[in-house]
Amino acid sequence: DASIFIETIINDLDILAQKSGTELIIKEQKALTWFCDPFWMKEVIENILKNCIEHCPNGKVELKYTEENGMNHIVIVDNGTGFSDGRETRVFERYSFSDRTKEGSSGLGLSIAQQAMKLHFGTITASNMPDQGTCFRISFPQLDSKNIYRI
């Protein structure tokens, strides 16, 4: 159940968000079932949300999930600092350090997220928002128990 899954992740990160004064918002909850590896999908979403929280102090992070044309889509948007020009394509590289890398970070979180999405036959991208902030987009196939990962 996607809504319970997302709510659990948001609850797990609530203390971190409160410490930075960041508001976590789930937009437009849907009744969806995701067939995925829950450990790795949680890792993906948590890594992105943590990144957004770190770079959006006293701001907000919004998460929206939908299903369209046989694909699940998760969009996470923050109103933080965004990326330096051209860095949004490199943030998924291992040990990639940018202006959005927290001091003491290993530079692996977003790389791990990308690898986990590849194993789910999905994609993850990052882009700057026109006004300010960052948008992460995750997409992976909407499967059922009979056709799980038999694409």
Salt bridges, closest charged atoms under 4 A:
ASP12 OD2 - LYS42 NZ 3.15
GLU28 OE2 - LYS64 NZ 3.78
GLU46 OE2 - LYS42 NZ 3.35
GLU62 OE1 - LYS27 NZ 3.92
GLU62 OE2 - LYS60 NZ 3.32
ASP78 OD2 - ARG100 NH2 3.08
GLU93 OE1 - ARG90 NH2 3.21
